[in-house]
Amino acid sequence: MTQNRKNQIFNAIVEHFIQTAEPVGSQTIISTYNFKVSPATVRNDMATLEKEGLIFQPYTSAGRVPTDQGYRVYVDELADFDVARRIARETLASLRKQEKAAIAKQRVQEAVSLLSQASPNMAFATIPENDRTFFMGLSKILRQPEFLSEPLQACQVMEVIEERKNFLHGLKKLQIENEPRILIGDNDILAGIDSCSLIVTRYQYNGFDGFIGILGPKRMPYAYNFAILGEVKGLLQSNQL
């Protein structure tokens, strides 16, 4: 038995047991860690490791698990702290990114909720990270006299809203900038909701950006909606929600 192979087998036993809490057998070592030797060879090497006090068999017919001495040898001689440090940094970076996105999503939803409460029309925003659009106040659309008397128009609007990715794609095509933009009717609005008007702007929050706006019938309070959208966007971007 070479020292290098013995170390590799021992390392495999320790790391597999750490991951699974299950005693490790020779077949598991070969199939999981791709050792190019026979099961008999691995068993012999494991027997040597057991004699050295590094592993033991917790019960008959079981695989092997590390002893306290084995853990000590693993920590002092075999554990790759450089790789572990890199993985730890990558894990923390991923978790921080997820947490950052979750906080941004929550704040944007709070902004839409506030906007929906303040406006007589429906509010929406695109959510950071996942190309989705969040709507609040859909019932306000359906209760408008224009749509109560023209249910087909209401259905068309609802269909556009339900296709949220298409709605977002349409917003991107409109080349919305930082100042709120008012879009009226069939001259410059998204296909399928030309019976409505749209006031929309871009927002930036903690490294994320998207759209936030108000959708309603052409008979809407344009100046007020424009003003309230600007105020809510300011609260969102200044983290004052």
QUIJOTA-V717637 format. One record per helix or strand of 3 or more residues. SS is the DSSP state (A for helix, B for strand). FROM is the first residue (numbers start at 1). TO is the last residue. If there is no record, write none. Layout:
ss:from:to
SS:FROM:TO
SS:FROM:TO
This chain:
ss:from:to
A:3:20
A:26:33
A:39:51
B:64:66
A:68:78
A:81:118
B:122:127
B:132:136
A:138:143
A:145:149
A:151:162
A:164:173
B:181:184
A:185:188
B:196:205
B:208:217
A:222:237
